[in-house]
Amino acid sequence: MQQAYIKSPLGAVLIEGDENGISKISVLDNDMALSQDIPGTLAHAAKELAEYFEGQRNTFSFKLNPAGTDFQKKVWTALLEIPFGTTTSYHALSVKLGDVKAIRAVASANGKNPLWIVVPCHRVIGSDGSLTGYAGGLWRKKWLLEHECPPVQQSLF
C-alpha cells in the first residue's frame, strides 16, 4: 500500500492505494509533511483532487478500492449517485436503498466512508436541511457544499 500527502484548502490530505485502486482518502487535522514525489499508483488521484479544489473538476475517474462490508459498499455506491452541487437526506438515502427504517445504519456507513470527497458523504444532510454529522468537522462540510454550489451574488441594482 502506497501513501501520499497533498495540500488542500481544508488541511493535508492522505491518499492510500495500490495497483488495485485507491482505498483511502482522508483529511488530517494536524500538519503533515507533504509528499515531494507522488507514487505512480496515486498520481492520477492526486491530480484530480487538486483539480477539484481548484474548481476545475466535479467528477473523478480513478479506480476505487475501499474496504468495507457489503452494506457499507451499497451505501457508498448510492452516495456516488448524488450529483455534484446537490444534497440529499439520510432519510431519502434510506428510502432509495429500500429500507426507510435503516436511517441509523445508513448514517453509520456514511460516517465510515474511507474515500473523502470522492464518495461524497458531505452531500448528505438532515431532513430539515441542517448540516448534521461529519467526521471531518461541520466547518469542512459547509466549505465543501459551498465549493460545489457557491451562492450566486445577485445584482444590487
Backbone as JSON Lines, residues from 0, in Angstrom:
{"i":0,"aa":"M","n":[0.85,-1.17,0.0],"ca":[0.0,0.0,0.0],"c":[0.9,1.23,0.0]}
{"i":1,"aa":"Q","n":[0.65,2.12,-0.94],"ca":[1.43,3.35,-1.02],"c":[0.64,4.52,-0.46]}
{"i":2,"aa":"Q","n":[1.36,5.54,-0.02],"ca":[0.74,6.72,0.57],"c":[1.34,7.98,-0.02]}
{"i":3,"aa":"A","n":[0.52,9.03,-0.02],"ca":[0.99,10.36,-0.39],"c":[0.18,11.38,0.39]}
{"i":4,"aa":"Y","n":[0.82,12.48,0.72],"ca":[0.16,13.6,1.4],"c":[0.18,14.79,0.46]}
{"i":5,"aa":"I","n":[-1.02,15.34,0.19],"ca":[-1.12,16.51,-0.67],"c":[-1.79,17.65,0.09]}
{"i":6,"aa":"K","n":[-1.63,18.84,-0.43],"ca":[-2.2,20.03,0.19],"c":[-3.62,20.25,-0.32]}
{"i":7,"aa":"S","n":[-4.48,20.71,0.59],"ca":[-5.82,21.14,0.21],"c":[-6.18,22.37,1.05]}
{"i":8,"aa":"P","n":[-7.19,23.11,0.66],"ca":[-7.61,24.26,1.46],"c":[-8.16,23.87,2.83]}
{"i":9,"aa":"L","n":[-8.42,22.58,3.04],"ca":[-9.01,22.11,4.28],"c":[-8.04,21.34,5.16]}
{"i":10,"aa":"G","n":[-6.78,21.28,4.76],"ca":[-5.77,20.55,5.5],"c":[-5.07,19.55,4.62]}
{"i":11,"aa":"A","n":[-4.08,18.89,5.19],"ca":[-3.35,17.87,4.43],"c":[-4.28,16.7,4.13]}
{"i":12,"aa":"V","n":[-4.13,16.12,2.95],"ca":[-4.96,15.0,2.52],"c":[-4.07,13.78,2.34]}
{"i":13,"aa":"L","n":[-4.46,12.69,2.97],"ca":[-3.76,11.42,2.83],"c":[-4.45,10.61,1.75]}
{"i":14,"aa":"I","n":[-3.68,10.11,0.79],"ca":[-4.18,9.22,-0.25],"c":[-3.44,7.9,-0.09]}
{"i":15,"aa":"E","n":[-4.19,6.81,-0.03],"ca":[-3.59,5.48,0.06],"c":[-4.17,4.59,-1.02]}
{"i":16,"aa":"G","n":[-3.32,3.75,-1.59],"ca":[-3.8,2.82,-2.59],"c":[-2.67,2.01,-3.19]}
{"i":17,"aa":"D","n":[-3.05,1.2,-4.15],"ca":[-2.08,0.37,-4.87],"c":[-2.6,0.15,-6.28]}
{"i":18,"aa":"E","n":[-2.06,-0.84,-6.96],"ca":[-2.45,-1.09,-8.35],"c":[-3.91,-1.51,-8.48]}
{"i":19,"aa":"N","n":[-4.55,-1.89,-7.38],"ca":[-5.97,-2.26,-7.4],"c":[-6.91,-1.08,-7.24]}
{"i":20,"aa":"G","n":[-6.36,0.09,-6.94],"ca":[-7.18,1.29,-6.81],"c":[-6.89,2.04,-5.51]}
{"i":21,"aa":"I","n":[-7.59,3.14,-5.36],"ca":[-7.45,3.98,-4.17],"c":[-8.37,3.43,-3.09]}
{"i":22,"aa":"S","n":[-7.78,3.16,-1.92],"ca":[-8.55,2.57,-0.84],"c":[-8.91,3.57,0.26]}
{"i":23,"aa":"K","n":[-8.17,4.68,0.32],"ca":[-8.44,5.65,1.38],"c":[-8.03,7.05,0.95]}
{"i":24,"aa":"I","n":[-8.91,8.0,1.24],"ca":[-8.59,9.42,1.11],"c":[-9.16,10.07,2.36]}
{"i":25,"aa":"S","n":[-8.32,10.75,3.11],"ca":[-8.81,11.39,4.33],"c":[-8.11,12.73,4.53]}
{"i":26,"aa":"V","n":[-8.8,13.62,5.21],"ca":[-8.24,14.92,5.55],"c":[-7.74,14.83,6.99]}
{"i":27,"aa":"L","n":[-6.63,15.48,7.24],"ca":[-5.98,15.39,8.54],"c":[-6.05,16.73,9.26]}
{"i":28,"aa":"D","n":[-6.24,16.67,10.56],"ca":[-6.3,17.9,11.35],"c":[-4.91,18.44,11.69]}
{"i":29,"aa":"N","n":[-3.92,17.58,11.67],"ca":[-2.56,18.03,12.0],"c":[-1.75,18.22,10.72]}
{"i":30,"aa":"D","n":[-0.76,19.07,10.82],"ca":[0.1,19.33,9.66],"c":[0.99,18.12,9.41]}
{"i":31,"aa":"M","n":[1.08,17.75,8.17],"ca":[1.95,16.66,7.77],"c":[2.91,17.2,6.72]}
{"i":32,"aa":"A","n":[4.06,16.59,6.64],"ca":[4.98,16.95,5.56],"c":[4.36,16.45,4.26]}
{"i":33,"aa":"L","n":[4.19,17.35,3.31],"ca":[3.59,16.97,2.03],"c":[4.58,16.13,1.24]}
{"i":34,"aa":"S","n":[4.04,15.23,0.46],"ca":[4.89,14.34,-0.34],"c":[5.57,15.12,-1.45]}
{"i":35,"aa":"Q","n":[6.87,14.95,-1.56],"ca":[7.62,15.58,-2.64],"c":[7.42,14.82,-3.94]}
{"i":36,"aa":"D","n":[7.36,13.51,-3.84],"ca":[7.12,12.65,-5.0],"c":[5.88,11.82,-4.74]}
{"i":37,"aa":"I","n":[4.95,11.86,-5.69],"ca":[3.72,11.08,-5.59],"c":[3.94,9.76,-6.33]}
{"i":38,"aa":"P","n":[3.73,8.62,-5.64],"ca":[3.87,7.32,-6.33],"c":[2.96,7.26,-7.55]}
{"i":39,"aa":"G","n":[3.39,6.57,-8.58],"ca":[2.63,6.48,-9.82],"c":[1.22,5.98,-9.65]}
{"i":40,"aa":"T","n":[1.0,5.05,-8.7],"ca":[-0.34,4.49,-8.5],"c":[-1.3,5.51,-7.87]}
{"i":41,"aa":"L","n":[-0.74,6.59,-7.3],"ca":[-1.56,7.61,-6.64],"c":[-1.62,8.92,-7.42]}
{"i":42,"aa":"A","n":[-0.8,9.05,-8.44],"ca":[-0.66,10.32,-9.16],"c":[-1.96,10.8,-9.79]}
{"i":43,"aa":"H","n":[-2.7,9.89,-10.4],"ca":[-3.96,10.27,-11.05],"c":[-4.94,10.84,-10.01]}
{"i":44,"aa":"A","n":[-5.06,10.17,-8.87],"ca":[-5.95,10.63,-7.8],"c":[-5.49,11.99,-7.27]}
{"i":45,"aa":"A","n":[-4.2,12.15,-7.05],"ca":[-3.68,13.42,-6.53],"c":[-3.97,14.56,-7.51]}
{"i":46,"aa":"K","n":[-3.8,14.3,-8.79],"ca":[-4.06,15.31,-9.81],"c":[-5.53,15.7,-9.83]}
{"i":47,"aa":"E","n":[-6.42,14.71,-9.82],"ca":[-7.85,15.0,-9.87],"c":[-8.34,15.69,-8.6]}
{"i":48,"aa":"L","n":[-7.81,15.33,-7.46],"ca":[-8.19,16.02,-6.22],"c":[-7.74,17.48,-6.26]}
{"i":49,"aa":"A","n":[-6.54,17.73,-6.75],"ca":[-6.06,19.12,-6.88],"c":[-6.98,19.91,-7.82]}
{"i":50,"aa":"E","n":[-7.39,19.3,-8.9],"ca":[-8.31,19.95,-9.85],"c":[-9.66,20.24,-9.2]}
{"i":51,"aa":"Y","n":[-10.14,19.32,-8.38],"ca":[-11.39,19.53,-7.65],"c":[-11.28,20.79,-6.78]}
{"i":52,"aa":"F","n":[-10.21,20.87,-6.0],"ca":[-10.05,22.01,-5.1],"c":[-9.84,23.32,-5.85]}
{"i":53,"aa":"E","n":[-9.32,23.25,-7.07],"ca":[-9.15,24.44,-7.9],"c":[-10.44,24.82,-8.63]}
{"i":54,"aa":"G","n":[-11.5,24.03,-8.44],"ca":[-12.78,24.31,-9.09],"c":[-12.84,23.87,-10.54]}
{"i":55,"aa":"Q","n":[-11.92,23.0,-10.96],"ca":[-11.84,22.57,-12.35],"c":[-12.36,21.14,-12.57]}
{"i":56,"aa":"R","n":[-12.89,20.51,-11.54],"ca":[-13.34,19.11,-11.68],"c":[-14.52,18.88,-10.76]}
{"i":57,"aa":"N","n":[-15.53,18.14,-11.29],"ca":[-16.66,17.78,-10.44],"c":[-16.99,16.28,-10.48]}
{"i":58,"aa":"T","n":[-16.16,15.5,-11.17],"ca":[-16.25,14.05,-11.15],"c":[-14.84,13.48,-11.07]}
{"i":59,"aa":"F","n":[-14.75,12.24,-10.66],"ca":[-13.45,11.59,-10.53],"c":[-13.44,10.32,-11.38]}
{"i":60,"aa":"S","n":[-12.28,10.01,-11.96],"ca":[-12.2,8.88,-12.87],"c":[-11.22,7.79,-12.44]}
{"i":61,"aa":"F","n":[-10.55,7.97,-11.31],"ca":[-9.59,6.95,-10.89],"c":[-10.31,5.78,-10.23]}
{"i":62,"aa":"K","n":[-9.64,4.65,-10.23],"ca":[-10.22,3.4,-9.72],"c":[-10.28,3.43,-8.19]}
{"i":63,"aa":"L","n":[-11.43,3.01,-7.66],"ca":[-11.63,2.97,-6.21],"c":[-11.58,1.52,-5.72]}
{"i":64,"aa":"N","n":[-11.05,1.35,-4.52],"ca":[-10.95,0.02,-3.93],"c":[-11.1,0.1,-2.4]}
{"i":65,"aa":"P","n":[-12.26,0.59,-1.93],"ca":[-12.43,0.73,-0.49],"c":[-12.73,-0.61,0.18]}
{"i":66,"aa":"A","n":[-12.27,-0.74,1.41],"ca":[-12.59,-1.92,2.21],"c":[-13.82,-1.61,3.05]}
{"i":67,"aa":"G","n":[-14.76,-2.54,3.09],"ca":[-15.96,-2.35,3.9],"c":[-16.88,-3.54,3.76]}
{"i":68,"aa":"T","n":[-17.94,-3.53,4.55],"ca":[-18.93,-4.6,4.48],"c":[-19.76,-4.42,3.2]}
{"i":69,"aa":"D","n":[-20.52,-5.44,2.86],"ca":[-21.39,-5.34,1.69],"c":[-22.39,-4.19,1.85]}
{"i":70,"aa":"F","n":[-22.95,-4.03,3.05],"ca":[-23.9,-2.95,3.28],"c":[-23.22,-1.59,3.14]}
{"i":71,"aa":"Q","n":[-22.04,-1.42,3.73],"ca":[-21.32,-0.16,3.6],"c":[-21.05,0.16,2.14]}
{"i":72,"aa":"K","n":[-20.62,-0.82,1.38],"ca":[-20.34,-0.6,-0.04],"c":[-21.61,-0.23,-0.81]}
{"i":73,"aa":"K","n":[-22.74,-0.8,-0.41],"ca":[-24.02,-0.46,-1.03],"c":[-24.34,1.02,-0.76]}
{"i":74,"aa":"V","n":[-24.13,1.46,0.46],"ca":[-24.37,2.87,0.81],"c":[-23.41,3.76,0.05]}
{"i":75,"aa":"W","n":[-22.13,3.4,0.01],"ca":[-21.14,4.23,-0.69],"c":[-21.44,4.33,-2.17]}
{"i":76,"aa":"T","n":[-21.94,3.24,-2.76],"ca":[-22.34,3.27,-4.17],"c":[-23.5,4.25,-4.37]}
{"i":77,"aa":"A","n":[-24.44,4.25,-3.44],"ca":[-25.56,5.19,-3.52],"c":[-25.07,6.63,-3.37]}
{"i":78,"aa":"L","n":[-24.08,6.85,-2.53],"ca":[-23.51,8.19,-2.36],"c":[-22.9,8.69,-3.67]}
{"i":79,"aa":"L","n":[-22.29,7.79,-4.42],"ca":[-21.67,8.17,-5.7],"c":[-22.7,8.69,-6.7]}
{"i":80,"aa":"E","n":[-23.97,8.37,-6.48],"ca":[-25.03,8.8,-7.39],"c":[-25.6,10.17,-7.06]}
{"i":81,"aa":"I","n":[-25.16,10.78,-5.96],"ca":[-25.64,12.12,-5.6],"c":[-24.91,13.11,-6.51]}
{"i":82,"aa":"P","n":[-25.63,13.84,-7.35],"ca":[-24.97,14.75,-8.3],"c":[-24.19,15.87,-7.61]}
{"i":83,"aa":"F","n":[-23.14,16.28,-8.25],"ca":[-22.32,17.41,-7.82],"c":[-23.23,18.63,-7.65]}
{"i":84,"aa":"G","n":[-23.04,19.36,-6.56],"ca":[-23.8,20.58,-6.34],"c":[-25.18,20.36,-5.75]}
{"i":85,"aa":"T","n":[-25.5,19.11,-5.37],"ca":[-26.79,18.83,-4.76],"c":[-26.59,18.1,-3.44]}
{"i":86,"aa":"T","n":[-27.67,17.98,-2.68],"ca":[-27.64,17.25,-1.43],"c":[-28.82,16.31,-1.36]}
{"i":87,"aa":"T","n":[-28.75,15.39,-0.43],"ca":[-29.86,14.5,-0.12],"c":[-29.87,14.34,1.39]}
{"i":88,"aa":"S","n":[-30.91,13.73,1.91],"ca":[-31.0,13.5,3.35],"c":[-30.73,12.03,3.67]}
{"i":89,"aa":"Y","n":[-30.45,11.77,4.93],"ca":[-30.27,10.39,5.37],"c":[-31.56,9.61,5.12]}
{"i":90,"aa":"H","n":[-32.7,10.24,5.37],"ca":[-34.0,9.59,5.15],"c":[-34.16,9.22,3.67]}
{"i":91,"aa":"A","n":[-33.91,10.17,2.78],"ca":[-34.06,9.9,1.34],"c":[-33.1,8.8,0.88]}
{"i":92,"aa":"L","n":[-31.9,8.81,1.43],"ca":[-30.93,7.77,1.08],"c":[-31.4,6.4,1.56]}
{"i":93,"aa":"S","n":[-31.98,6.35,2.75],"ca":[-32.52,5.1,3.28],"c":[-33.66,4.58,2.4]}
{"i":94,"aa":"V","n":[-34.53,5.49,1.98],"ca":[-35.64,5.11,1.09],"c":[-35.08,4.57,-0.22]}
{"i":95,"aa":"K","n":[-34.11,5.27,-0.77],"ca":[-33.5,4.83,-2.03],"c":[-32.91,3.43,-1.91]}
{"i":96,"aa":"L","n":[-32.35,3.13,-0.76],"ca":[-31.73,1.82,-0.53],"c":[-32.76,0.75,-0.16]}
{"i":97,"aa":"G","n":[-34.03,1.14,-0.06],"ca":[-35.09,0.17,0.12],"c":[-35.53,-0.11,1.55]}
{"i":98,"aa":"D","n":[-35.04,0.67,2.52],"ca":[-35.45,0.43,3.9],"c":[-35.46,1.74,4.67]}
{"i":99,"aa":"V","n":[-36.62,2.36,4.77],"ca":[-36.74,3.64,5.44],"c":[-36.32,3.57,6.91]}
{"i":100,"aa":"K","n":[-36.41,2.37,7.51],"ca":[-36.03,2.21,8.91],"c":[-34.52,2.08,9.11]}
{"i":101,"aa":"A","n":[-33.76,2.07,8.03],"ca":[-32.3,1.88,8.12],"c":[-31.53,3.2,8.23]}
{"i":102,"aa":"I","n":[-32.21,4.25,8.63],"ca":[-31.56,5.57,8.67],"c":[-30.27,5.54,9.49]}
{"i":103,"aa":"R","n":[-30.31,4.94,10.67],"ca":[-29.12,4.93,11.52],"c":[-28.0,4.09,10.91]}
{"i":104,"aa":"A","n":[-28.35,2.97,10.3],"ca":[-27.34,2.12,9.65],"c":[-26.73,2.85,8.46]}
{"i":105,"aa":"V","n":[-27.57,3.56,7.71],"ca":[-27.07,4.34,6.57],"c":[-26.15,5.45,7.07]}
{"i":106,"aa":"A","n":[-26.56,6.14,8.13],"ca":[-25.73,7.2,8.69],"c":[-24.39,6.65,9.19]}
{"i":107,"aa":"S","n":[-24.42,5.47,9.81],"ca":[-23.19,4.85,10.29],"c":[-22.26,4.5,9.13]}
{"i":108,"aa":"A","n":[-22.81,3.9,8.09],"ca":[-22.0,3.56,6.9],"c":[-21.46,4.82,6.25]}
{"i":109,"aa":"N","n":[-22.27,5.85,6.21],"ca":[-21.85,7.14,5.66],"c":[-20.64,7.67,6.43]}
{"i":110,"aa":"G","n":[-20.7,7.57,7.75],"ca":[-19.61,8.05,8.6],"c":[-18.34,7.23,8.5]}
{"i":111,"aa":"K","n":[-18.44,6.02,7.97],"ca":[-17.26,5.17,7.82],"c":[-16.69,5.2,6.41]}
{"i":112,"aa":"N","n":[-17.2,6.1,5.6],"ca":[-16.72,6.25,4.22],"c":[-15.21,6.52,4.21]}
{"i":113,"aa":"P","n":[-14.42,5.65,3.58],"ca":[-12.97,5.85,3.58],"c":[-12.46,6.73,2.43]}
{"i":114,"aa":"L","n":[-13.36,7.19,1.57],"ca":[-12.92,7.94,0.38],"c":[-13.49,9.35,0.39]}
{"i":115,"aa":"W","n":[-12.92,10.16,1.27],"ca":[-13.35,11.55,1.46],"c":[-13.45,12.28,0.12]}
{"i":116,"aa":"I","n":[-14.46,13.04,-0.04],"ca":[-14.81,13.85,-1.21],"c":[-15.24,13.0,-2.39]}
{"i":117,"aa":"V","n":[-14.47,12.0,-2.76],"ca":[-14.74,11.2,-3.95],"c":[-16.06,10.45,-3.8]}
{"i":118,"aa":"V","n":[-16.26,9.81,-2.66],"ca":[-17.56,9.25,-2.3],"c":[-18.19,10.34,-1.43]}
{"i":119,"aa":"P","n":[-19.1,11.12,-2.01],"ca":[-19.49,12.42,-1.42],"c":[-20.45,12.34,-0.22]}
{"i":120,"aa":"C","n":[-19.96,11.82,0.88],"ca":[-20.78,11.75,2.09],"c":[-21.12,13.15,2.61]}
{"i":121,"aa":"H","n":[-20.35,14.15,2.21],"ca":[-20.63,15.51,2.64],"c":[-21.93,16.05,2.04]}
{"i":122,"aa":"R","n":[-22.45,15.39,1.02],"ca":[-23.69,15.83,0.37],"c":[-24.94,15.31,1.06]}
{"i":123,"aa":"V","n":[-24.76,14.59,2.17],"ca":[-25.9,14.08,2.93],"c":[-26.12,15.0,4.13]}
{"i":124,"aa":"I","n":[-27.34,15.52,4.22],"ca":[-27.69,16.47,5.28],"c":[-28.94,15.97,6.01]}
{"i":125,"aa":"G","n":[-29.3,16.65,7.07],"ca":[-30.51,16.3,7.8],"c":[-31.75,16.61,6.98]}
{"i":126,"aa":"S","n":[-32.84,15.95,7.28],"ca":[-34.1,16.17,6.55],"c":[-34.57,17.61,6.66]}
{"i":127,"aa":"D","n":[-34.17,18.3,7.72],"ca":[-34.55,19.7,7.91],"c":[-33.56,20.68,7.26]}
{"i":128,"aa":"G","n":[-32.58,20.12,6.51],"ca":[-31.59,20.95,5.83],"c":[-30.38,21.28,6.68]}
{"i":129,"aa":"S","n":[-30.31,20.76,7.88],"ca":[-29.17,21.05,8.76],"c":[-27.94,20.24,8.37]}
{"i":130,"aa":"L","n":[-26.8,20.8,8.7],"ca":[-25.53,20.12,8.45],"c":[-25.24,19.2,9.63]}
{"i":131,"aa":"T","n":[-25.77,18.01,9.55],"ca":[-25.61,17.06,10.66],"c":[-24.42,16.17,10.41]}
{"i":132,"aa":"G","n":[-23.76,15.78,11.49],"ca":[-22.7,14.8,11.49],"c":[-21.74,14.81,10.31]}
{"i":133,"aa":"Y","n":[-20.48,14.99,10.61],"ca":[-19.46,14.91,9.57],"c":[-18.13,14.66,10.26]}
{"i":134,"aa":"A","n":[-17.51,13.54,9.94],"ca":[-16.27,13.14,10.62],"c":[-15.17,14.19,10.47]}
{"i":135,"aa":"G","n":[-15.14,14.9,9.35],"ca":[-14.11,15.9,9.13],"c":[-14.41,17.24,9.78]}
{"i":136,"aa":"G","n":[-15.53,17.36,10.46],"ca":[-15.93,18.62,11.08],"c":[-16.95,19.35,10.22]}
{"i":137,"aa":"L","n":[-17.96,19.9,10.87],"ca":[-19.02,20.57,10.13],"c":[-18.52,21.76,9.32]}
{"i":138,"aa":"W","n":[-17.45,22.41,9.78],"ca":[-16.92,23.54,9.02],"c":[-16.39,23.08,7.66]}
{"i":139,"aa":"R","n":[-15.82,21.87,7.61],"ca":[-15.35,21.34,6.33],"c":[-16.53,20.96,5.43]}
{"i":140,"aa":"K","n":[-17.56,20.38,6.02],"ca":[-18.76,20.01,5.25],"c":[-19.36,21.26,4.62]}
{"i":141,"aa":"K","n":[-19.49,22.31,5.41],"ca":[-20.03,23.58,4.9],"c":[-19.16,24.11,3.76]}
{"i":142,"aa":"W","n":[-17.85,24.07,3.95],"ca":[-16.92,24.55,2.91],"c":[-17.11,23.75,1.63]}
{"i":143,"aa":"L","n":[-17.18,22.43,1.73],"ca":[-17.32,21.57,0.55],"c":[-18.63,21.84,-0.18]}
{"i":144,"aa":"L","n":[-19.72,21.97,0.56],"ca":[-21.01,22.24,-0.09],"c":[-21.01,23.6,-0.78]}
{"i":145,"aa":"E","n":[-20.41,24.59,-0.15],"ca":[-20.32,25.92,-0.78],"c":[-19.37,25.89,-1.97]}
{"i":146,"aa":"H","n":[-18.32,25.1,-1.89],"ca":[-17.38,24.96,-3.01],"c":[-18.08,24.36,-4.22]}
{"i":147,"aa":"E","n":[-18.96,23.39,-3.97],"ca":[-19.65,22.71,-5.05],"c":[-20.86,23.48,-5.57]}
{"i":148,"aa":"C","n":[-21.4,24.34,-4.75],"ca":[-22.57,25.1,-5.15],"c":[-22.48,26.49,-4.52]}
{"i":149,"aa":"P","n":[-21.57,27.32,-5.05],"ca":[-21.37,28.63,-4.43],"c":[-22.64,29.48,-4.53]}
{"i":150,"aa":"P","n":[-22.88,30.29,-3.49],"ca":[-24.04,31.17,-3.56],"c":[-23.88,32.15,-4.72]}
{"i":151,"aa":"V","n":[-24.98,32.44,-5.39],"ca":[-24.95,33.36,-6.51],"c":[-25.18,34.77,-5.99]}
{"i":152,"aa":"Q","n":[-24.28,35.66,-6.32],"ca":[-24.42,37.07,-5.93],"c":[-25.41,37.72,-6.86]}
{"i":153,"aa":"Q","n":[-26.46,38.25,-6.3],"ca":[-27.44,38.95,-7.12],"c":[-27.0,40.38,-7.34]}
{"i":154,"aa":"S","n":[-27.48,40.95,-8.42],"ca":[-27.18,42.34,-8.71],"c":[-27.82,43.23,-7.64]}
{"i":155,"aa":"L","n":[-27.09,44.19,-7.18],"ca":[-27.62,45.11,-6.19],"c":[-28.49,46.2,-6.82]}
{"i":156,"aa":"F","n":[-28.32,46.42,-8.09],"ca":[-29.07,47.49,-8.78],"c":[-29.69,46.97,-10.05]}
